[in-house]
Amino acid sequence: MISGFAFKHQRFIIISIDESLTDASGCSIDKLVHFMQNLGNNFQLNLIDRSIAYVENEEIKICQFSQIKNLVGAGTINQDTPIFNTFITTKGELATKWVVKASETWTAKYFKPEASFA
């Protein structure tokens, strides 16, 4: 199969391409983004946004990237909070790194203790 898609958790659209058969060029990626934007507009949905998905009390929650620091400060998201890693790039990563602890993502920077100067 050259390309495919899947729906996960009634919330995520996973789109893939077999790059051993064909390359994902900049033009094809741009066309896909425009297609998703148009599809979203037709259904009055934002299918491409700057958000992060995490699990809280066995429920998938969504927040904007700009809210992460506040959620960490409030204790809503901690180092062990499951985060959906939307930066994966391979089928293998989808199988092994799709949901990881917050401490294993870019959000880890919010868990580092402030440097103290004595």
Secondary structure, DSSP 4 states (H G I P E B T S, - for coil): --EEEEEETTTEEEEEE-TTTS---HHHHHHHHHHHHHHHHHTT---S-SEEEEEETTEEEEEEGGGHHHHHHTTSS-TT-EEE-TT--SHHHHHHSSEEEGGGSGGGGGGSPPP---
